[in-house]
Amino acid sequence: MPASLIERLLAAGAVQAFELGLEELLRVLPGIEQVFLWVRDGQNRFSLQAFRGVPKTALEGVEAVLESSLRMAYLGSPEDWLAGKAHLDHEGHVLHRALSTLSDKLEPIQPPAVNLTLPLVANQQVWAVLYLHAPAPILGPIEAERVSQFMAGIAPILREVYLRESAERQSLWLSAINALLRAPHEQPLEVGLQDALEEATRLSGAEGARLITFEGHAIRTVAQAGWGSGLPVEAAITRQLSERLRSGQQVGIPRYDLYPAHRPELVEAGLRSLFILPILRQSSEVSALLLFSTQQHWLPDAQTQELLGDMAAAIGVVRVEWTLRRELAWAAYTDPLTGLGNRRAFERDLEKLARLPQGRVGVLVLFDLDEFKLINDTYGHIHADHVLVRLGGVLRAKARAGDRAYRLGGDEFALIIEGSPTLNPARTAERYRALLEEIRVSDSTFLRVSLGYAVYPNDGTDIQSLWRIADDQMYKDKAMRKGRTPLFAGLEQRFTVFQIQTPLFRLANRLAQVLRMGPEEHQVLQASCYLLQMALGEVEPRPEVQIPDGLLREAARVLMFVQSPWDDSSEAREAIPRVARVLQVAHWFASAIRPLEGRAARSIEEALEEVAQQARQRFDPVVLEALYSIRGWLSQELAA
C-alpha cells in the first residue's frame, strides 16, 4: 500500500477516510459499478458510511440497518461471516435482500451480475461490511481475493481513524455533560440547560433543540436553543407520540413532512426531521429532549443517540438536584406550618440589620399570642394549628412590601421592618397587632397579641441588645395587658428544684453561690439546667416541678447560647447572658467527668487542666476562676 495513501487516510476524518478507501479500491479494480461500506455504530446496528455508483436519493431512509439483516443477506456460513471471508453470489442485488424497504430507484446491473460481500473482522467481531455489485465478467474469485487482500491492508487504518474520531466525539460530549453537572449552584437553572442544549445541537448535527415537560395534556418548553426560536415545535408531538414517550420509548421521524399527523405550519416553516428522547423522573413528571433539523433524513447515529441519552440523564439529574436544593432551602428557612420564615431565617436576616446603609432604620418586632395554651387546651391542637396557619396567611398577604415575618417557635413570632428615618415604629407595630387581632379563634373569641419592638440604630447597634430590648418590651406589654407585674416581681413566683441531685445541678448551684447570683438569675440557671437535662434525656420530666411561663421562656433563651463560643470581647460578654456562661462551664465539666461510649471519664484534675486550656477561647475566664476556687468541693462532692 502506498505510503502516501496511508498518510492521507490518517489525516482525514472517518467519513473522508472511508470514501478515500473506496476510491482507491475502484482504482485498483476498474469496472466495479456499485460499492457500499457499512460500519458498526451500535451494539447491533450498522450505518452506511460511504458508497459509490448510486445516486444519494436512491438510499433515502436506509442510512442504518440491523446486523441481523446484513447477516441474512450474506449467503456464506456463520463461521465464514465471523472469519471475514469474502462471498460471491448471483442472487440479485444484495441490498434488496438486506433492506426490504429499499427504494426502487436502486436498480441492479443488467444480468449476469454478481455480488461480493466481505465482512471486516476485528477482535472476533464484524465491525464493517463491504458490498460490491458488478457485471459477472468483472468480479470473480480472483478479483474477490484481490479485494480481500486490499481491504486486509487498509481496514485496520480505517478502523483506527473511525475509533479515534468516535473517541474524540465522545470526549466532547462528556465535556458538555460535565459542564452541565458542574455548573455553579448560584447560576440560574435555565442558563445551564440552555448551554447544554446548544452543545447537544452542535455535537449531534441537529439545528435546534428543546427541553419540554408534560403537564397533564399540555406541553411546556423549559429551555431551547438553535433554529426554531418562536416556532411551536413541541406541537409536533401528537397524543400517540406523547404516550410512547411516557412509556420510555424514543422517537425518530426522518421525514416529518411525510408523517401522517404532521402540522402543515411546521412543515411550511422548514421542519423536516425530529428525534425525541424521553427523560423519566422518579416523580410522575415526564420530560423529553427534542432535537430537529430542516434537513430530510437527519437522525443521530447510534453512538450519538447513546451520548444524547447520557446528556438527557444528566439534564434529569440536574433538574432533580435543583428542585431538591430549592425545596431544602425552603425547608431550611421556612416554618412548614405557617409558611413564614423560621428561626434560622430570622437570625440570618437579623444580622443584616447591622449592615443597613446610612439613612435607613430597621425595626425588630417580637410578639407572641396571649393565652395560646388555653386555646390548645380548649379547642385542641388541630384547631390551634389552624389558627397559626391563618396567622401566617394574614402576615404573608398583608405585610408591607419588604417586611419579613418569622415564626420563632410555638406561639412566638417576629417581624423585621426596614424603612426611612420617618418610619413610625409604634404605629407600624400596632398596625400588625390590629391585623392579627382580627383573626377569629371561635365565634366570640379573637386572638390577643403582646408585642415589643426595638429600632436600629436608635436603640442600639448590637443585634443581641436589640433582641433583648424588644423582648423586654414584649413581656412588659404582656404583663400590662394581663393586669399583672412582670416576671420575678415577687418571691411567690419562685420554684424549687433542689431535689434534682444531678452533677450538673449541684455544680451549677455551687457556681451560682460563688458568683453571688441574685435570686432571679439563680432561678433561670436552675430552670435552664432542668430543661437541658430533659432535652438530653438525663432526667425525666417531674410533675412537681412547675415552671412559670415567663421563666420557661427565659430559660429556653439561655439554652440558645450554650454552644456559643467565648471570644473575651465586650460584645461577647454583653451578648451571652451570664447564666448561659455559667451553664456552658458546668455542662462541659459535668460531661467531662462522666464516662461516655468510647471514652473513659476524666478525673477532676484532668478535667480542670483541659478546661484551663480553653479559657478565653470557649469559656468565660471569670466563671472558670470560680470553678478553680471550688477545686476541693469538686473532689469531695463530684468525684464520687
C-alpha positions as CSV (number, residue, x, y, z in Angstrom):
1,M,0.0,0.0,0.0
2,P,1.4,3.4,-0.9
3,A,2.7,5.4,2.0
4,S,1.0,8.5,0.6
5,L,-2.4,6.8,0.8
6,I,-1.7,5.8,4.5
7,E,-0.8,9.4,5.3
8,R,-4.0,10.7,3.6
9,L,-6.2,8.2,5.4
10,L,-4.7,9.0,8.8
11,A,-5.0,12.8,8.2
12,A,-8.7,12.5,7.2
13,G,-11.8,12.3,9.2
14,A,-13.7,8.9,9.4
15,V,-16.1,9.6,6.5
16,Q,-13.4,11.0,4.3
17,A,-11.2,8.1,5.0
18,F,-13.9,5.6,4.1
19,E,-14.5,7.5,0.8
20,L,-10.8,7.6,0.0
21,G,-10.6,3.8,0.7
22,L,-13.5,3.1,-1.7
23,E,-12.0,5.4,-4.4
24,E,-8.7,3.5,-4.2
25,L,-10.5,0.2,-4.3
26,L,-12.3,1.2,-7.5
27,R,-9.0,2.4,-9.0
28,V,-7.4,-1.0,-8.2
29,L,-10.4,-2.9,-9.6
30,P,-11.9,-0.9,-12.5
31,G,-15.3,-1.9,-13.7
32,I,-16.9,-2.3,-10.3
33,E,-20.0,-0.2,-10.6
34,Q,-21.5,-0.1,-7.1
35,V,-19.8,-0.3,-3.7
36,F,-21.2,0.2,-0.2
37,L,-19.4,0.3,3.2
38,W,-21.5,-0.3,6.3
39,V,-19.8,0.4,9.7
40,R,-21.0,-0.8,13.1
41,D,-22.1,2.2,15.2
42,G,-24.0,0.4,17.9
43,Q,-24.5,-2.9,19.6
44,N,-26.5,-4.4,16.7
45,R,-26.7,-1.5,14.2
46,F,-24.6,-0.6,11.2
47,S,-24.7,2.7,9.4
48,L,-23.9,3.4,5.7
49,Q,-20.7,5.5,5.9
50,A,-19.7,5.6,2.2
51,F,-20.9,4.4,-1.2
52,R,-20.2,4.8,-4.9
53,G,-22.2,4.2,-8.1
54,V,-25.7,5.1,-7.0
55,P,-27.5,8.4,-6.5
56,K,-28.0,9.6,-2.9
57,T,-31.7,9.8,-3.4
58,A,-31.8,6.1,-4.1
59,L,-30.7,5.4,-0.5
60,E,-33.0,7.8,1.3
61,G,-34.2,6.4,4.6
62,V,-31.7,3.5,4.7
63,E,-28.7,5.1,6.4
64,A,-28.9,2.4,9.2
65,V,-29.6,-1.3,9.3
66,L,-29.7,-4.0,11.9
67,E,-26.8,-6.5,12.0
68,S,-29.3,-9.4,11.6
69,S,-30.4,-8.0,8.2
70,L,-26.8,-7.8,6.9
71,R,-26.1,-11.3,8.2
72,M,-29.1,-12.7,6.4
73,A,-28.0,-11.1,3.1
74,Y,-24.6,-12.9,3.5
75,L,-25.1,-16.3,1.9
76,G,-22.0,-17.8,3.4
77,S,-21.8,-19.8,6.6
78,P,-21.9,-18.2,10.1
79,E,-18.3,-19.4,10.5
80,D,-17.2,-17.6,7.3
81,W,-19.0,-14.4,8.5
82,L,-17.0,-14.3,11.7
83,A,-13.8,-15.3,9.9
84,G,-14.2,-12.3,7.5
85,K,-14.3,-14.5,4.4
86,A,-15.5,-12.9,1.1
87,H,-18.5,-14.5,-0.6
88,L,-19.7,-14.2,-4.1
89,D,-23.3,-14.8,-5.2
90,H,-25.6,-14.2,-8.2
91,E,-28.9,-13.8,-6.2
92,G,-29.9,-10.3,-7.3
93,H,-28.8,-7.1,-5.6
94,V,-27.5,-7.8,-2.1
95,L,-29.1,-4.7,-0.7
96,H,-32.6,-5.7,-1.8
97,R,-32.1,-8.8,0.3
98,A,-30.8,-6.8,3.3
99,L,-33.3,-4.0,3.1
100,S,-36.8,-4.9,2.1
101,T,-37.8,-1.3,2.1
102,L,-35.1,-0.1,-0.3
103,S,-36.1,2.4,-2.9
104,D,-37.0,1.0,-6.3
105,K,-34.6,3.6,-7.6
106,L,-31.7,1.3,-6.8
107,E,-31.6,-0.7,-10.0
108,P,-29.5,-3.8,-10.2
109,I,-27.0,-4.1,-13.1
110,Q,-28.2,-6.0,-16.1
111,P,-27.6,-9.7,-15.7
112,P,-25.5,-11.6,-15.5
113,A,-24.4,-9.6,-12.3
114,V,-22.6,-10.7,-9.2
115,N,-22.4,-9.6,-5.5
116,L,-19.4,-9.7,-3.3
117,T,-19.9,-9.5,0.5
118,L,-16.8,-9.1,2.7
119,P,-17.2,-8.9,6.5
120,L,-14.3,-6.9,8.1
121,V,-13.5,-8.5,11.4
122,A,-11.5,-7.2,14.4
123,N,-11.4,-8.6,18.0
124,Q,-13.7,-11.5,16.9
125,Q,-16.5,-9.1,15.8
126,V,-17.6,-7.8,12.5
127,W,-17.0,-4.1,12.6
128,A,-17.8,-3.3,9.0
129,V,-19.3,-4.9,5.8
130,L,-18.2,-4.2,2.3
131,Y,-20.6,-4.8,-0.6
132,L,-19.7,-4.8,-4.3
133,H,-22.1,-5.2,-7.2
134,A,-20.7,-5.6,-10.7
135,P,-21.1,-7.4,-14.0
136,A,-20.2,-11.1,-13.8
137,P,-17.1,-10.9,-16.0
138,I,-15.6,-8.1,-13.9
139,L,-15.9,-9.8,-10.4
140,G,-14.8,-13.4,-10.0
141,P,-12.8,-15.4,-7.5
142,I,-9.5,-13.8,-8.4
143,E,-11.0,-10.3,-8.0
144,A,-12.6,-11.4,-4.7
145,E,-9.1,-12.4,-3.5
146,R,-7.7,-9.1,-4.6
147,V,-10.5,-7.2,-2.7
148,S,-9.8,-9.3,0.4
149,Q,-6.0,-8.5,0.2
150,F,-6.6,-4.8,-0.4
151,M,-9.1,-4.5,2.5
152,A,-6.8,-6.5,4.8
153,G,-4.2,-3.8,4.3
154,I,-6.5,-0.8,4.5
155,A,-9.2,-1.9,7.0
156,P,-7.0,-1.5,10.2
157,I,-6.2,2.0,9.3
158,L,-9.9,2.8,8.5
159,R,-10.9,1.3,11.9
160,E,-8.3,3.3,13.7
161,V,-9.4,6.5,12.2
162,Y,-13.1,5.7,12.9
163,L,-12.4,4.8,16.6
164,R,-10.2,7.8,17.1
165,E,-13.0,10.1,15.8
166,S,-15.6,8.3,17.9
167,A,-13.4,8.8,21.0
168,E,-12.9,12.4,20.2
169,R,-16.6,12.9,19.7
170,Q,-17.4,11.1,23.0
171,S,-14.9,13.3,24.8
172,L,-16.7,16.4,23.5
173,W,-20.0,15.0,24.7
174,L,-18.6,14.1,28.1
175,S,-17.1,17.6,28.5
176,A,-20.5,19.1,27.7
177,I,-22.2,16.8,30.2
178,N,-19.6,17.5,32.9
179,A,-20.1,21.3,32.3
180,L,-23.8,20.8,32.9
181,L,-23.3,18.7,36.1
182,R,-20.6,21.1,37.5
183,A,-22.5,24.3,36.7
184,P,-22.3,26.8,39.7
185,H,-25.2,26.4,42.1
186,E,-25.8,30.2,42.0
187,Q,-26.2,30.1,38.2
188,P,-29.9,30.0,37.2
189,L,-31.0,26.6,36.1
190,E,-32.3,27.9,32.7
191,V,-28.8,29.1,31.8
192,G,-27.2,25.8,32.4
193,L,-29.9,24.0,30.5
194,Q,-29.7,26.3,27.5
195,D,-25.9,25.8,27.4
196,A,-26.4,22.1,27.4
197,L,-29.0,22.2,24.6
198,E,-26.6,24.4,22.5
199,E,-23.9,21.8,22.9
200,A,-26.3,18.9,22.1
201,T,-27.4,20.7,19.0
202,R,-23.9,21.3,17.8
203,L,-22.5,17.8,18.6
204,S,-25.5,15.9,17.2
205,G,-25.6,17.8,13.9
206,A,-29.1,19.0,14.6
207,E,-30.2,22.6,14.0
208,G,-32.3,23.1,17.1
209,A,-33.2,21.6,20.4
210,R,-35.9,21.9,23.1
211,L,-36.3,20.6,26.6
212,I,-40.0,20.0,27.2
213,T,-42.1,18.7,30.0
214,F,-45.6,17.2,30.0
215,E,-48.0,18.8,32.4
216,G,-51.3,16.9,32.0
217,H,-52.3,17.2,28.4
218,A,-50.2,20.4,27.9
219,I,-46.6,20.6,26.9
220,R,-44.4,23.3,28.3
221,T,-41.0,24.3,26.9
222,V,-38.4,24.6,29.7
223,A,-35.4,25.6,27.5
224,Q,-34.5,25.9,23.9
225,A,-31.5,26.5,21.6
226,G,-30.7,26.9,17.9
227,W,-33.1,27.1,15.0
228,G,-36.9,27.4,15.5
229,S,-37.0,30.1,18.2
230,G,-40.6,31.2,18.4
231,L,-41.8,28.2,16.4
232,P,-44.1,25.8,18.4
233,V,-42.0,22.7,17.5
234,E,-43.5,20.9,20.5
235,A,-46.8,20.9,18.7
236,A,-45.3,18.2,16.5
237,I,-45.8,15.8,19.5
238,T,-49.1,14.1,18.9
239,R,-51.0,12.2,21.6
240,Q,-49.7,9.0,20.2
241,L,-46.1,10.2,20.3
242,S,-46.7,11.5,23.8
243,E,-47.9,8.1,25.0
244,R,-44.8,6.5,23.5
245,L,-42.5,9.0,25.3
246,R,-44.3,8.5,28.6
247,S,-43.7,4.7,28.3
248,G,-39.9,5.5,27.8
249,Q,-39.6,4.9,24.1
250,Q,-37.5,7.3,21.9
251,V,-39.0,8.5,18.7
252,G,-37.3,9.3,15.4
253,I,-39.1,10.8,12.4
254,P,-36.7,11.2,9.4
255,R,-39.3,12.8,7.1
256,Y,-41.7,14.9,9.2
257,D,-43.2,16.3,6.0
258,L,-44.4,12.8,5.2
259,Y,-45.5,11.9,8.7
260,P,-49.3,11.3,8.6
261,A,-50.0,13.6,11.6
262,H,-47.7,16.4,10.6
263,R,-48.6,20.1,11.3
264,P,-48.6,22.0,8.0
265,E,-47.4,25.2,9.6
266,L,-44.3,23.4,10.9
267,V,-43.6,21.9,7.5
268,E,-44.1,25.3,5.9
269,A,-41.6,26.8,8.4
270,G,-39.0,24.2,7.3
271,L,-39.2,21.4,9.9
272,R,-38.1,18.1,8.2
273,S,-36.6,15.7,10.9
274,L,-37.3,15.0,14.5
275,F,-35.6,13.0,17.2
276,I,-37.2,12.8,20.7
277,L,-35.7,11.3,23.8
278,P,-37.8,10.8,27.0
279,I,-36.4,11.8,30.4
280,L,-38.2,9.9,33.0
281,R,-38.0,11.1,36.6
282,Q,-38.8,9.3,39.9
283,S,-41.9,11.5,40.2
284,S,-44.8,11.4,37.8
285,E,-43.3,14.1,35.7
286,V,-42.1,13.2,32.2
287,S,-39.7,15.4,30.2
288,A,-38.2,15.0,26.8
289,L,-35.2,16.2,24.8
290,L,-36.4,17.2,21.4
291,L,-33.9,17.7,18.5
292,F,-34.8,18.7,15.0
293,S,-33.5,19.8,11.6
294,T,-34.5,21.4,8.4
295,Q,-32.7,18.5,6.5
296,Q,-34.6,15.4,5.4
297,H,-33.4,12.1,6.9
298,W,-31.4,13.7,9.7
299,L,-31.3,11.4,12.7
300,P,-28.4,10.9,15.1
301,D,-26.4,7.7,14.7
302,A,-26.3,5.0,17.4
303,Q,-23.3,6.5,19.2
304,T,-24.8,9.9,19.2
305,Q,-28.1,8.5,20.5
306,E,-26.3,6.8,23.3
307,L,-24.5,10.1,24.2
308,L,-27.7,12.0,23.9
309,G,-29.2,9.5,26.4
310,D,-26.3,10.4,28.8
311,M,-27.0,14.1,28.2
312,A,-30.7,13.6,28.9
313,A,-29.9,11.7,32.1
314,A,-27.6,14.5,33.2
315,I,-30.4,17.0,32.5
316,G,-32.8,14.9,34.6
317,V,-30.2,14.7,37.4
318,V,-29.6,18.5,37.4
319,R,-33.3,19.3,37.4
320,V,-33.9,16.9,40.3
321,E,-30.9,18.3,42.2
322,W,-32.0,21.9,41.6
323,T,-35.6,21.1,42.7
324,L,-34.2,19.4,45.8
325,R,-31.9,22.3,46.6
326,R,-34.8,24.7,46.2
327,E,-37.0,22.5,48.5
328,L,-34.2,22.1,51.0
329,A,-33.6,25.9,51.0
330,W,-37.3,26.4,51.5
331,A,-37.4,23.9,54.3
332,A,-34.2,25.2,55.9
333,Y,-35.6,28.8,56.2
334,T,-39.3,28.3,56.3
335,D,-41.7,27.3,59.1
336,P,-43.7,24.4,57.5
337,L,-47.0,25.2,59.3
338,T,-47.3,28.9,58.7
339,G,-45.1,29.4,55.6
340,L,-43.3,32.2,57.4
341,G,-39.5,32.3,57.9
342,N,-38.2,30.1,60.7
343,R,-35.8,31.0,63.5
344,R,-32.8,30.2,61.2
345,A,-34.1,32.7,58.6
346,F,-34.8,35.2,61.4
347,E,-31.3,35.0,62.8
348,R,-29.8,35.3,59.3
349,D,-31.9,38.4,58.4
350,L,-31.4,39.9,61.8
351,E,-27.6,40.0,61.2
352,K,-28.3,42.1,58.1
353,L,-29.7,44.9,60.2
354,A,-26.2,45.7,61.3
355,R,-25.3,46.4,57.6
356,L,-28.1,48.8,56.8
357,P,-26.9,51.7,54.7
358,Q,-26.7,55.1,56.3
359,G,-30.1,56.9,56.3
360,R,-32.1,53.7,56.8
361,V,-33.6,52.3,60.0
362,G,-34.6,48.8,61.0
363,V,-37.4,47.8,63.4
364,L,-37.3,44.4,65.2
365,V,-40.8,43.5,66.4
366,L,-41.3,40.5,68.7
367,F,-44.8,39.2,69.5
368,D,-46.5,36.2,71.0
369,L,-50.1,35.1,71.3
370,D,-51.7,35.6,74.7
371,E,-53.1,32.5,76.4
372,F,-52.4,30.3,73.4
373,K,-52.0,27.4,75.7
374,L,-55.6,27.9,76.7
375,I,-56.6,27.8,73.0
376,N,-54.8,24.4,72.7
377,D,-56.5,23.1,75.9
378,T,-59.9,24.3,75.0
379,Y,-60.2,23.6,71.3
380,G,-57.4,21.1,70.7
381,H,-54.1,21.1,68.9
382,I,-55.6,20.8,65.4
383,H,-57.8,23.9,65.9
384,A,-54.8,25.8,67.4
385,D,-52.7,24.8,64.3
386,H,-55.4,26.2,62.0
387,V,-55.2,29.4,63.9
388,L,-51.5,29.6,63.3
389,V,-52.0,28.8,59.7
390,R,-54.4,31.7,59.4
391,L,-52.0,33.9,61.2
392,G,-49.2,33.0,58.7
393,G,-51.6,33.7,55.8
394,V,-52.5,37.1,57.1
395,L,-48.9,38.1,57.5
396,R,-47.9,36.8,54.1
397,A,-50.8,38.5,52.4
398,K,-51.0,41.8,54.2
399,A,-47.4,42.6,55.2
400,R,-45.9,45.8,53.7
401,A,-43.6,45.3,50.8
402,G,-40.2,44.4,52.1
403,D,-41.4,43.5,55.6
404,R,-40.4,40.0,56.7
405,A,-42.3,37.8,59.2
406,Y,-41.0,34.8,61.1
407,R,-42.2,32.1,63.5
408,L,-39.6,31.6,66.1
409,G,-41.3,28.6,67.7
410,G,-44.6,27.8,69.4
411,D,-46.6,31.0,69.6
412,E,-43.6,33.3,69.3
413,F,-43.2,35.4,66.2
414,A,-41.1,38.3,64.9
415,L,-41.1,40.9,62.2
416,I,-38.1,42.7,60.6
417,I,-39.0,46.0,59.1
418,E,-36.8,48.4,57.1
419,G,-37.6,52.0,56.2
420,S,-36.6,55.6,56.2
421,P,-36.0,57.6,59.4
422,T,-39.6,58.9,59.1
423,L,-40.9,55.4,59.8
424,N,-43.1,55.4,62.9
425,P,-42.3,52.0,64.6
426,A,-45.1,52.2,67.2
427,R,-47.8,52.9,64.5
428,T,-46.3,50.1,62.3
429,A,-46.2,47.6,65.2
430,E,-49.8,48.5,66.2
431,R,-51.0,48.1,62.6
432,Y,-49.7,44.5,62.7
433,R,-51.3,43.9,66.1
434,A,-54.6,45.1,64.7
435,L,-54.3,42.8,61.7
436,L,-53.6,39.7,63.9
437,E,-56.3,40.5,66.5
438,E,-58.9,40.3,63.7
439,I,-58.2,36.6,63.5
440,R,-61.1,34.7,65.0
441,V,-60.4,31.8,67.4
442,S,-64.1,31.0,67.9
443,D,-67.4,32.6,67.3
444,S,-66.9,35.0,70.2
445,T,-63.1,35.0,70.7
446,F,-60.3,36.6,68.8
447,L,-56.5,36.4,69.0
448,R,-54.8,38.6,71.5
449,V,-51.2,39.6,70.8
450,S,-48.4,41.0,73.1
451,L,-45.5,42.7,71.3
452,G,-42.4,44.8,71.8
453,Y,-40.0,46.5,69.4
454,A,-36.6,48.0,69.1
455,V,-35.2,50.3,66.5
456,Y,-31.8,50.1,64.8
457,P,-29.7,52.2,65.2
458,N,-31.7,54.4,67.6
459,D,-32.0,51.8,70.4
460,G,-28.6,50.2,69.7
461,T,-26.3,48.9,67.1
462,D,-25.7,45.5,68.7
463,I,-28.2,42.9,67.4
464,Q,-28.4,40.9,70.6
465,S,-29.1,44.2,72.5
466,L,-32.0,45.0,70.1
467,W,-33.4,41.5,70.6
468,R,-33.2,41.9,74.4
469,I,-34.9,45.3,74.3
470,A,-37.7,44.1,72.1
471,D,-38.1,41.0,74.3
472,D,-38.3,43.0,77.5
473,Q,-40.9,45.4,75.9
474,M,-42.9,42.4,74.9
475,Y,-43.1,41.0,78.4
476,K,-43.9,44.4,79.8
477,D,-46.7,44.7,77.3
478,K,-48.0,41.2,78.2
479,A,-47.9,42.0,81.9
480,M,-49.7,45.3,81.4
481,R,-52.4,43.6,79.2
482,K,-52.9,40.9,81.7
483,G,-53.0,43.4,84.6
484,R,-50.1,41.9,86.5
485,T,-46.5,42.7,87.2
486,P,-43.6,41.4,85.1
487,L,-41.7,38.2,85.8
488,F,-39.7,37.9,89.0
489,A,-41.7,40.6,90.7
490,G,-42.1,38.6,93.9
491,L,-40.7,35.5,95.6
492,E,-44.0,33.7,95.3
493,Q,-43.1,33.1,91.6
494,R,-40.1,31.1,92.5
495,F,-40.0,27.4,92.0
496,T,-37.8,24.8,93.8
497,V,-35.9,22.0,92.0
498,F,-33.2,21.4,94.6
499,Q,-34.4,17.8,94.9
500,I,-32.9,17.1,91.4
501,Q,-29.5,15.9,92.6
502,T,-27.5,15.5,89.3
503,P,-23.8,16.6,89.0
504,L,-24.8,19.4,86.6
505,F,-27.4,20.7,89.0
506,R,-25.1,20.6,92.0
507,L,-22.2,22.2,90.2
508,A,-24.4,24.9,88.7
509,N,-25.9,25.8,92.1
510,R,-22.4,25.9,93.6
511,L,-21.1,28.2,90.9
512,A,-24.1,30.5,91.4
513,Q,-23.3,30.8,95.1
514,V,-19.6,31.6,94.4
515,L,-20.6,34.2,91.7
516,R,-23.2,35.7,94.1
517,M,-26.0,35.3,91.6
518,G,-29.3,37.0,92.6
519,P,-32.5,35.0,93.1
520,E,-33.8,35.8,89.7
521,E,-30.6,34.7,87.9
522,H,-30.4,31.6,90.1
523,Q,-33.9,30.6,89.1
524,V,-33.1,31.0,85.5
525,L,-30.0,28.9,85.9
526,Q,-31.9,26.1,87.7
527,A,-34.7,26.1,85.1
528,S,-32.1,26.1,82.3
529,C,-30.3,23.0,83.8
530,Y,-33.6,21.2,84.2
531,L,-34.6,21.9,80.5
532,L,-31.2,21.0,79.2
533,Q,-31.1,17.7,81.1
534,M,-34.6,16.8,80.0
535,A,-33.6,17.6,76.3
536,L,-30.6,15.3,76.7
537,G,-32.7,12.5,78.3
538,E,-30.6,12.7,81.5
539,V,-33.7,13.4,83.7
540,E,-37.3,12.6,83.4
541,P,-40.0,15.3,83.5
542,R,-41.2,15.8,87.0
543,P,-44.8,16.8,87.6
544,E,-43.9,18.5,90.9
545,V,-41.6,21.0,89.0
546,Q,-43.8,23.8,87.9
547,I,-42.0,26.5,85.9
548,P,-43.9,29.8,85.2
549,D,-44.3,30.6,81.5
550,G,-42.1,33.7,81.7
551,L,-39.3,31.8,83.4
552,L,-39.7,29.0,81.0
553,R,-39.1,31.4,78.1
554,E,-36.1,32.9,79.8
555,A,-34.5,29.5,80.4
556,A,-35.2,28.5,76.8
557,R,-33.5,31.7,75.6
558,V,-30.4,30.8,77.8
559,L,-30.2,27.4,76.0
560,M,-29.8,29.2,72.7
561,F,-26.3,30.3,73.9
562,V,-25.0,27.1,75.3
563,Q,-22.9,26.4,72.1
564,S,-21.9,30.0,71.5
565,P,-18.1,30.4,71.6
566,W,-16.5,32.8,74.0
567,D,-14.0,35.3,72.5
568,D,-13.3,37.5,75.6
569,S,-14.7,40.6,73.8
570,S,-17.0,43.1,75.3
571,E,-19.5,42.2,72.6
572,A,-19.5,38.6,73.6
573,R,-19.8,39.4,77.3
574,E,-22.8,41.6,76.5
575,A,-24.4,39.2,74.0
576,I,-24.1,36.0,76.0
577,P,-26.1,36.1,79.3
578,R,-24.1,35.3,82.5
579,V,-26.4,32.4,83.2
580,A,-25.5,30.9,79.8
581,R,-21.8,31.4,80.5
582,V,-22.2,29.5,83.8
583,L,-24.2,26.8,82.2
584,Q,-21.6,26.3,79.5
585,V,-18.8,25.6,82.0
586,A,-21.0,23.5,84.3
587,H,-22.4,21.4,81.5
588,W,-18.9,20.8,79.9
589,F,-17.3,19.9,83.2
590,A,-20.1,17.6,84.3
591,S,-19.9,15.8,80.9
592,A,-16.1,15.5,81.1
593,I,-16.1,13.6,84.4
594,R,-18.8,11.2,83.2
595,P,-17.8,8.2,81.1
596,L,-19.2,8.1,77.6
597,E,-19.2,5.5,74.9
598,G,-15.7,5.1,73.6
599,R,-14.2,7.5,76.2
600,A,-13.3,6.9,79.9
601,A,-14.3,9.5,82.5
602,R,-11.7,12.2,83.1
603,S,-10.5,12.8,86.7
604,I,-11.3,16.1,88.4
605,E,-7.7,17.3,87.8
606,E,-7.7,16.2,84.2
607,A,-10.9,18.0,83.5
608,L,-9.6,21.2,85.2
609,E,-6.4,21.0,83.2
610,E,-8.3,20.6,80.0
611,V,-10.8,23.3,80.7
612,A,-7.9,25.7,81.5
613,Q,-6.6,25.3,78.0
614,Q,-9.8,26.6,76.6
615,A,-10.0,29.7,78.8
616,R,-10.7,32.9,76.8
617,Q,-11.4,30.8,73.7
618,R,-14.5,28.9,74.6
619,F,-15.4,29.7,78.3
620,D,-15.7,32.9,80.3
621,P,-12.5,33.2,82.4
622,V,-14.5,34.7,85.3
623,V,-16.6,31.6,85.5
624,L,-13.5,29.4,85.2
625,E,-11.9,31.2,88.1
626,A,-15.0,30.4,90.2
627,L,-14.6,26.8,89.1
628,Y,-11.0,26.6,90.2
629,S,-11.9,28.1,93.5
630,I,-14.1,25.2,94.4
631,R,-11.5,22.5,93.5
632,G,-11.7,20.9,96.9
633,W,-15.5,20.8,96.7
634,L,-15.3,19.2,93.3
635,S,-13.1,16.4,94.5
636,Q,-15.3,15.8,97.5
637,E,-18.8,16.3,96.0
638,L,-18.5,15.2,92.4
639,A,-15.7,12.7,92.3
640,A,-17.9,10.1,93.9
